[in-house]
């Protein structure tokens, strides 16, 4: 009888063991780890993982820390955004949010004053 499924990829070594969802998650983690990323310093597309959480560019030898499976995590992206905004100043989107918050505070202040006057 012919094979019905093909075991390929990084998780082929597990065979039929451990379940499909576990093998899929392991396969995606291994694929993220093995993928080449872009260097933040020289933009060369060959950043690879040295050890857990340490990444290095093959061209300029720039070493930096990152996530275990990916060099840039969501937390590091948001931290970089905060730092950039602090250095460059607020963007148009930031100004919109600030204006909305100021308007809400102003309306609350007016509502408090009107309740105080009624009493």
MMTF fields as JSON, N, C-alpha, C and O atoms, coordinates in Angstrom:
{
  "mmtfVersion": "1.0.0",
  "mmtfProducer": "UNKNOWN",
  "numBonds": 475,
  "numAtoms": 476,
  "numGroups": 119,
  "numChains": 1,
  "numModels": 1,
  "chainsPerModel": [1],
  "groupsPerChain": [119],
  "chainIdList": ["A"],
  "bondAtomList": [4, 2, 8, 6, 12, 10, 16, 14, 20, 18, 24, 22, 28, 26, 32, 30, 36, 34, 40, 38, 44, 42, 48, 46, 52, 50, 56, 54, 60, 58, 64, 62, 68, 66, 72, 70, 76, 74, 80, 78, 84, 82, 88, 86, 92, 90, 96, 94, 100, 98, 104, 102, 108, 106, 112, 110, 116, 114, 120, 118, 124, 122, 128, 126, 132, 130, 136, 134, 140, 138, 144, 142, 148, 146, 152, 150, 156, 154, 160, 158, 164, 162, 168, 166, 172, 170, 176, 174, 180, 178, 184, 182, 188, 186, 192, 190, 196, 194, 200, 198, 204, 202, 208, 206, 212, 210, 216, 214, 220, 218, 224, 222, 228, 226, 232, 230, 236, 234, 240, 238, 244, 242, 248, 246, 252, 250, 256, 254, 260, 258, 264, 262, 268, 266, 272, 270, 276, 274, 280, 278, 284, 282, 288, 286, 292, 290, 296, 294, 300, 298, 304, 302, 308, 306, 312, 310, 316, 314, 320, 318, 324, 322, 328, 326, 332, 330, 336, 334, 340, 338, 344, 342, 348, 346, 352, 350, 356, 354, 360, 358, 364, 362, 368, 366, 372, 370, 376, 374, 380, 378, 384, 382, 388, 386, 392, 390, 396, 394, 400, 398, 404, 402, 408, 406, 412, 410, 416, 414, 420, 418, 424, 422, 428, 426, 432, 430, 436, 434, 440, 438, 444, 442, 448, 446, 452, 450, 456, 454, 460, 458, 464, 462, 468, 466, 472, 470],
  "bondOrderList": [1, 1, 1, 1, 1, 1, 1, 1, 1, 1, 1, 1, 1, 1, 1, 1, 1, 1, 1, 1, 1, 1, 1, 1, 1, 1, 1, 1, 1, 1, 1, 1, 1, 1, 1, 1, 1, 1, 1, 1, 1, 1, 1, 1, 1, 1, 1, 1, 1, 1, 1, 1, 1, 1, 1, 1, 1, 1, 1, 1, 1, 1, 1, 1, 1, 1, 1, 1, 1, 1, 1, 1, 1, 1, 1, 1, 1, 1, 1, 1, 1, 1, 1, 1, 1, 1, 1, 1, 1, 1, 1, 1, 1, 1, 1, 1, 1, 1, 1, 1, 1, 1, 1, 1, 1, 1, 1, 1, 1, 1, 1, 1, 1, 1, 1, 1, 1, 1],
  "groupList": [{"groupName": "UNK", "atomNameList": ["N", "CA", "C", "O"], "elementList": ["N", "C", "C", "O"], "formalChargeList": [0, 0, 0, 0], "bondAtomList": [1, 0, 2, 1, 3, 2], "bondOrderList": [1, 1, 2], "singleLetterCode": "X", "chemCompType": "L-PEPTIDE LINKING"}],
  "groupTypeList": [0, 0, 0, 0, 0, 0, 0, 0, 0, 0, 0, 0, 0, 0, 0, 0, 0, 0, 0, 0, 0, 0, 0, 0, 0, 0, 0, 0, 0, 0, 0, 0, 0, 0, 0, 0, 0, 0, 0, 0, 0, 0, 0, 0, 0, 0, 0, 0, 0, 0, 0, 0, 0, 0, 0, 0, 0, 0, 0, 0, 0, 0, 0, 0, 0, 0, 0, 0, 0, 0, 0, 0, 0, 0, 0, 0, 0, 0, 0, 0, 0, 0, 0, 0, 0, 0, 0, 0, 0, 0, 0, 0, 0, 0, 0, 0, 0, 0, 0, 0, 0, 0, 0, 0, 0, 0, 0, 0, 0, 0, 0, 0, 0, 0, 0, 0, 0, 0, 0],
  "groupIdList": [1, 2, 3, 4, 5, 6, 7, 8, 9, 10, 11, 12, 13, 14, 15, 16, 17, 18, 19, 20, 21, 22, 23, 24, 25, 26, 27, 28, 29, 30, 31, 32, 33, 34, 35, 36, 37, 38, 39, 40, 41, 42, 43, 44, 45, 46, 47, 48, 49, 50, 51, 52, 53, 54, 55, 56, 57, 58, 59, 60, 61, 62, 63, 64, 65, 66, 67, 68, 69, 70, 71, 72, 73, 74, 75, 76, 77, 78, 79, 80, 81, 82, 83, 84, 85, 86, 87, 88, 89, 90, 91, 92, 93, 94, 95, 96, 97, 98, 99, 100, 101, 102, 103, 104, 105, 106, 107, 108, 109, 110, 111, 112, 113, 114, 115, 116, 117, 118, 119],
  "secStructList": [7, 7, 7, 1, 1, 7, 7, 7, 1, 6, 6, 4, 4, 4, 6, 6, 7, 1, 7, 2, 2, 2, 2, 2, 2, 2, 2, 2, 2, 2, 2, 2, 2, 2, 1, 7, 5, 7, 7, 6, 6, 6, 7, 7, 1, 7, 3, 3, 3, 3, 3, 6, 6, 3, 3, 3, 3, 6, 6, 6, 7, 7, 3, 3, 3, 7, 7, 1, 1, 7, 1, 1, 7, 2, 2, 2, 2, 2, 2, 2, 2, 2, 2, 2, 2, 2, 2, 2, 7, 7, 7, 2, 2, 2, 2, 2, 2, 2, 2, 2, 2, 2, 2, 2, 2, 2, 2, 2, 2, 2, 2, 2, 2, 2, 2, 2, 2, 2, 7],
  "xCoordList": [0.829, 0.0, 0.885, 1.939, 0.457, 1.249, 1.153, 0.196, 2.172, 2.141, 1.061, 0.893, 0.34, -0.701, -0.182, -0.618, 0.732, 1.286, 2.791, 3.422, 3.341, 4.778, 5.357, 4.916, 6.328, 6.991, 8.202, 9.21, 8.098, 9.21, 9.458, 8.691, 10.513, 10.841, 11.704, 12.252, 11.808, 12.697, 12.179, 12.954, 10.872, 10.303, 10.121, 9.455, 10.69, 10.565, 11.236, 10.846, 12.219, 12.939, 12.079, 12.408, 10.956, 10.082, 9.137, 8.57, 8.954, 8.069, 6.633, 6.153, 5.938, 4.538, 4.404, 3.288, 5.505, 5.461, 5.074, 5.222, 4.585, 4.346, 3.107, 2.747, 2.447, 1.227, 1.482, 2.582, 0.444, 0.574, 0.825, 1.705, 0.065, 0.203, 1.574, 2.15, 2.102, 3.436, 4.485, 5.392, 4.363, 5.333, 5.24, 6.264, 4.037, 3.891, 4.542, 5.26, 4.287, 4.898, 6.421, 7.126, 6.919, 8.366, 8.945, 10.021, 8.235, 8.707, 8.761, 9.703, 7.742, 7.764, 8.877, 9.503, 9.135, 10.222, 11.574, 12.437, 11.764, 13.036, 13.22, 14.332, 12.136, 12.229, 12.584, 13.39, 11.998, 12.329, 13.788, 14.467, 14.271, 15.647, 16.643, 17.681, 16.322, 17.26, 17.239, 18.172, 16.196, 16.029, 17.092, 17.517, 17.516, 18.43, 17.634, 16.645, 18.061, 17.391, 18.29, 19.458, 17.748, 18.492, 19.21, 18.643, 20.45, 21.256, 20.733, 20.489, 20.554, 20.075, 21.139, 20.814, 22.39, 23.482, 23.823, 23.884, 24.049, 24.498, 23.453, 23.7, 22.304, 21.198, 21.546, 20.866, 22.579, 22.951, 22.029, 21.806, 21.493, 20.477, 21.035, 20.517, 22.069, 22.626, 22.929, 24.07, 21.919, 22.061, 21.635, 20.545, 22.481, 22.147, 22.308, 22.969, 21.706, 21.729, 23.021, 23.384, 23.713, 24.926, 24.523, 24.77, 23.913, 23.361, 22.008, 21.566, 21.37, 20.032, 20.008, 20.577, 19.342, 19.187, 20.3, 20.203, 21.354, 22.458, 22.545, 22.648, 22.503, 22.488, 23.696, 24.138, 24.239, 25.422, 25.301, 24.786, 25.795, 25.821, 27.083, 28.155, 26.958, 28.115, 29.029, 30.196, 28.514, 29.319, 30.093, 31.318, 29.362, 30.013, 30.333, 30.855, 30.038, 30.284, 29.596, 30.077, 28.472, 27.702, 26.921, 26.102, 27.18, 26.465, 25.46, 25.75, 24.281, 23.249, 22.344, 22.33, 21.598, 20.692, 19.31, 18.951, 18.553, 17.189, 16.422, 16.762, 15.397, 14.614, 15.327, 16.361, 14.78, 15.387, 15.232, 16.163, 14.048, 13.783, 13.901, 14.182, 13.69, 13.769, 14.619, 14.591, 15.367, 16.195, 15.394, 15.849, 14.213, 13.418, 12.059, 11.266, 11.786, 10.518, 9.555, 9.947, 8.301, 7.325, 7.706, 7.519, 8.234, 8.637, 9.803, 9.82, 10.769, 11.913, 11.481, 12.01, 10.52, 10.015, 9.323, 9.521, 8.508, 7.81, 8.798, 8.633, 9.824, 10.846, 11.596, 11.863, 11.937, 12.628, 11.753, 12.253, 10.437, 9.508, 9.469, 9.476, 9.427, 9.394, 10.669, 10.62, 11.795, 13.078, 13.137, 13.564, 12.701, 12.725, 11.819, 12.19, 10.628, 9.704, 10.271, 10.066, 10.989, 11.599, 12.687, 12.869, 13.417, 14.507, 14.014, 14.49, 13.061, 12.607, 11.436, 11.216, 10.697, 9.489, 8.268, 8.387, 7.11, 5.867, 5.481, 5.747, 4.861, 4.375, 2.936, 2.36, 2.361, 0.987, 0.001, -0.965, 0.242, -0.634, -0.555, -1.572, 0.66, 0.822, 0.095, -0.532, 0.181, -0.48, -1.996, -2.668, -2.541, -3.984, -4.405, -5.411, -3.646, -3.966, -3.867, -4.716, -2.848, -2.675, -3.841, -4.342, -4.276, -5.405, -6.688, -7.481, -6.903, -8.098, -8.097, -9.129, -6.955, -6.861, -7.099, -7.762, -6.563, -6.768, -8.243, -8.765, -8.915, -10.338, -11.16, -12.076, -10.844, -11.561, -11.353, -12.3, -10.12, -9.842, -10.577, -11.077, -10.654, -11.357, -12.854, -13.465, -13.434, -14.855, -15.128, -16.146, -14.238, -14.392, -14.328, -15.1, -13.415, -13.265, -14.532, -14.993, -15.099, -16.341, -17.49, -18.304, -17.558, -18.626, -18.497, -19.504, -17.275, -17.057, -17.439, -18.054, -17.076, -17.421, -18.922, -19.449, -19.621, -21.078, -21.771, -22.769, -21.233, -21.822, -21.527, -22.357, -20.369, -20.02, -20.889, -21.275, -21.197, -22.027, -23.464, -24.118, -23.968, -25.325, -25.501, -26.588, -24.462, -24.55, -24.454, -24.505],
  "yCoordList": [-1.174, 0.0, 1.252, 1.268, 2.291, 3.501, 4.363, 4.265, 5.211, 6.149, 7.2, 7.668, 7.568, 8.582, 9.98, 10.945, 10.096, 11.407, 11.374, 10.319, 12.532, 12.635, 13.382, 14.487, 12.794, 13.425, 14.177, 13.567, 15.497, 16.279, 17.477, 17.741, 18.177, 19.362, 19.024, 17.928, 20.001, 19.862, 18.86, 18.321, 18.605, 17.694, 16.283, 15.471, 15.975, 14.62, 13.607, 12.44, 14.027, 13.107, 12.593, 11.579, 13.298, 12.86, 11.751, 11.058, 11.568, 10.528, 10.793, 11.92, 9.772, 9.902, 10.241, 10.27, 10.496, 10.731, 12.173, 13.065, 12.4, 13.694, 14.441, 15.429, 14.05, 14.721, 15.79, 16.335, 16.081, 17.0, 18.433, 19.109, 18.904, 20.309, 20.577, 21.64, 19.645, 19.822, 19.862, 20.694, 18.961, 18.963, 20.241, 20.753, 20.769, 22.025, 23.181, 23.98, 23.274, 24.362, 24.244, 25.245, 23.038, 22.833, 23.187, 23.78, 22.826, 23.139, 24.629, 25.117, 25.373, 26.825, 27.479, 28.428, 26.988, 27.543, 27.269, 28.146, 26.067, 25.726, 26.544, 26.977, 26.761, 27.562, 29.012, 29.615, 29.586, 30.959, 31.068, 32.033, 30.067, 30.082, 30.013, 30.674, 29.209, 28.961, 30.029, 30.113, 30.842, 31.841, 32.938, 33.28, 33.487, 34.622, 35.912, 36.094, 36.804, 38.085, 39.221, 39.001, 40.431, 41.601, 42.263, 42.422, 42.641, 43.29, 44.706, 45.442, 45.109, 46.46, 47.528, 48.711, 47.13, 48.097, 48.325, 49.467, 47.225, 47.362, 46.925, 47.023, 46.45, 46.003, 44.796, 44.541, 44.057, 42.852, 41.719, 41.544, 40.956, 39.953, 38.621, 37.567, 38.644, 37.395, 37.471, 37.277, 37.75, 37.691, 36.3, 35.842, 35.641, 34.291, 34.184, 35.01, 33.174, 32.983, 32.3, 31.254, 32.898, 32.292, 31.262, 30.066, 31.739, 30.903, 31.502, 32.471, 30.94, 31.359, 32.842, 33.236, 33.666, 35.087, 35.984, 37.2, 35.448, 36.262, 36.061, 34.933, 37.174, 37.154, 37.921, 38.88, 37.505, 38.144, 38.25, 37.352, 39.386, 39.6, 38.963, 39.076, 38.298, 37.627, 38.599, 38.287, 39.782, 40.734, 41.676, 41.772, 42.373, 43.401, 42.925, 43.702, 41.682, 41.101, 41.856, 41.854, 42.501, 43.204, 42.173, 41.441, 42.114, 41.185, 41.96, 43.05, 41.393, 42.042, 40.979, 39.827, 41.387, 40.461, 40.591, 41.63, 39.548, 39.535, 38.411, 37.963, 37.964, 36.862, 35.537, 35.47, 34.502, 33.188, 32.659, 32.069, 32.869, 32.315, 33.348, 32.99, 34.634, 35.713, 36.848, 37.074, 37.561, 38.641, 39.855, 40.6, 40.065, 41.234, 40.775, 40.228, 40.992, 40.589, 41.767, 42.892, 41.514, 42.604, 43.6, 44.804, 43.118, 44.014, 44.903, 46.094, 44.338, 45.149, 46.17, 47.281, 45.804, 46.754, 47.924, 49.072, 47.649, 48.743, 49.599, 50.818, 48.993, 49.773, 50.68, 51.838, 50.172, 50.986, 52.145, 53.245, 51.903, 52.961, 54.065, 55.25, 53.668, 54.642, 55.476, 56.693, 54.828, 55.538, 56.496, 57.641, 56.021, 56.871, 58.085, 59.198, 57.872, 58.992, 59.999, 61.204, 59.498, 60.405, 61.254, 62.414, 60.673, 61.404, 62.312, 63.439, 61.833, 62.585, 63.507, 64.492, 63.193, 63.948, 63.141, 62.065, 63.666, 62.938, 62.975, 63.958, 61.913, 61.846, 62.344, 62.683, 62.391, 62.866, 61.973, 62.464, 60.678, 59.75, 60.002, 59.993, 60.227, 60.521, 61.801, 61.876, 62.803, 64.079, 63.902, 64.551, 63.043, 62.776, 62.149, 62.549, 61.172, 60.508, 61.494, 61.491, 62.33, 63.327, 64.306, 64.674, 64.733, 65.665, 65.018, 65.673, 63.752, 63.057, 62.941, 63.142, 62.623, 62.521, 63.875, 63.952, 64.941, 66.281, 66.677, 67.295, 66.32, 66.636, 65.896, 66.472, 64.623, 63.86, 64.454, 64.572, 64.824, 65.442, 66.764, 67.061, 67.56, 68.826, 68.625, 69.342, 67.634, 67.329, 66.847, 67.214, 66.032, 65.579, 66.758, 66.832, 67.667, 68.844, 69.697, 70.171, 69.897, 70.662, 69.973, 70.631, 68.639, 67.892, 68.002, 68.144, 67.939, 68.077, 69.468, 69.616, 70.485, 71.872, 72.083, 72.761, 71.501, 71.68, 70.959, 71.45, 69.777, 69.091, 69.846, 69.859, 70.474, 71.251, 72.504, 72.893, 73.13, 74.338, 74.016, 74.813, 72.852, 72.447, 72.161, 72.354, 71.714, 71.381, 72.631, 72.586],
  "zCoordList": [0.0, 0.0, 0.0, 0.635, -0.708, -0.842, 0.418, 1.187, 0.608, 1.725, 1.482, 0.355, 2.518, 2.362, 2.646, 2.018, 3.573, 3.896, 3.732, 3.796, 3.524, 3.344, 4.535, 4.853, 5.184, 6.314, 5.773, 5.416, 5.716, 5.189, 6.096, 7.022, 5.824, 6.6, 7.799, 7.914, 8.69, 9.839, 10.859, 11.648, 10.849, 11.838, 11.312, 11.954, 10.173, 9.622, 10.53, 10.549, 11.266, 12.15, 13.299, 13.914, 13.599, 14.678, 14.24, 15.085, 12.922, 12.425, 12.833, 12.707, 13.32, 13.717, 15.198, 15.717, 15.886, 17.324, 17.658, 16.822, 18.864, 19.517, 19.052, 19.692, 18.01, 17.578, 16.531, 16.43, 15.754, 14.626, 15.096, 14.563, 16.085, 16.494, 17.096, 16.862, 17.858, 18.448, 17.352, 17.383, 16.378, 15.274, 14.459, 14.008, 14.259, 13.503, 14.23, 13.627, 15.549, 16.318, 16.335, 16.208, 16.491, 16.476, 15.117, 15.033, 14.05, 12.698, 12.44, 11.816, 12.92, 12.708, 13.518, 13.045, 14.729, 15.542, 14.904, 14.876, 14.394, 13.743, 12.471, 12.169, 11.718, 10.492, 10.816, 10.108, 11.877, 12.277, 12.678, 12.328, 13.419, 13.908, 12.758, 12.786, 11.745, 10.663, 9.578, 8.779, 9.537, 8.486, 8.605, 9.708, 7.46, 7.469, 7.57, 6.86, 8.449, 8.659, 8.192, 7.872, 8.152, 7.687, 8.858, 9.938, 8.631, 9.66, 9.919, 8.963, 11.186, 11.475, 11.243, 11.145, 11.154, 10.988, 9.516, 9.06, 8.763, 7.372, 6.35, 5.149, 6.79, 5.921, 5.053, 4.059, 5.406, 4.671, 5.109, 6.307, 4.18, 4.553, 5.049, 4.68, 5.869, 6.369, 7.86, 8.279, 8.644, 10.095, 10.526, 10.183, 11.266, 11.708, 13.221, 13.85, 13.778, 15.225, 15.644, 15.105, 16.608, 17.156, 18.219, 18.065, 19.277, 20.342, 20.705, 20.088, 21.679, 22.062, 22.44, 23.458, 21.611, 21.898, 21.404, 21.567, 20.808, 20.297, 18.795, 18.312, 18.056, 16.597, 16.08, 16.713, 14.925, 14.368, 12.856, 12.19, 12.322, 10.877, 10.322, 10.916, 9.192, 8.597, 7.863, 7.628, 7.496, 6.742, 7.659, 7.575, 8.54, 9.362, 10.772, 11.571, 11.098, 12.421, 13.554, 14.687, 13.249, 14.279, 15.074, 14.518, 16.398, 17.266, 18.09, 18.583, 18.233, 19.038, 19.646, 19.213, 20.649, 21.296, 20.702, 20.15, 20.819, 20.306, 20.962, 22.057, 20.291, 20.81, 20.616, 19.952, 21.189, 21.066, 19.645, 19.097, 19.042, 17.722, 16.617, 15.473, 16.934, 15.956, 16.533, 17.743, 15.704, 16.248, 16.703, 17.571, 16.135, 16.476, 16.979, 16.214, 18.251, 18.839, 18.836, 18.526, 19.177, 19.239, 20.321, 20.147, 21.429, 22.518, 22.085, 22.396, 21.374, 20.94, 19.888, 19.856, 19.021, 18.033, 18.706, 18.308, 19.728, 20.414, 21.193, 21.252, 21.796, 22.505, 21.538, 21.859, 20.366, 19.367, 18.906, 18.668, 18.779, 18.392, 19.441, 19.107, 20.716, 21.8, 21.81, 21.987, 21.622, 21.605, 20.423, 20.567, 19.236, 18.047, 18.223, 17.849, 18.793, 19.001, 19.982, 19.838, 20.984, 21.951, 21.325, 21.696, 20.37, 19.738, 18.616, 18.481, 17.805, 16.632, 16.936, 16.231, 17.967, 18.251, 17.841, 17.254, 18.155, 17.913, 16.436, 15.745, 15.963, 14.591, 14.541, 15.574, 13.364, 13.197, 13.949, 14.533, 13.934, 14.655, 16.153, 16.847, 16.646, 18.065, 18.446, 19.502, 17.587, 17.875, 17.912, 18.714, 17.066, 17.066, 18.38, 18.966, 18.847, 20.115, 21.268, 22.159, 21.263, 22.319, 22.322, 23.384, 21.133, 21.035, 21.541, 22.217, 21.228, 21.704, 23.225, 23.866, 23.795, 25.247, 25.908, 26.943, 25.317, 25.875, 25.806, 26.734, 24.706, 24.573, 25.617, 26.205, 25.855, 26.877, 28.265, 29.043, 28.573, 29.874, 30.031, 31.116, 28.977, 29.017, 29.264, 30.056, 28.572, 28.769, 30.183, 30.77, 30.742, 32.128, 33.092, 34.048, 32.834, 33.69, 33.644, 34.682, 32.454, 32.321, 33.044, 33.692, 32.933, 33.593, 35.11, 35.803, 35.635, 37.08, 37.562, 38.618, 36.79, 37.17, 37.181, 38.063, 36.199, 36.14, 37.31, 37.837, 37.719, 38.872, 40.155, 41.063, 40.249, 41.447, 41.556, 42.658, 40.438, 40.46, 40.837, 41.509, 40.412, 40.721, 42.212, 42.756, 42.859, 44.292, 45.088, 46.317]
}
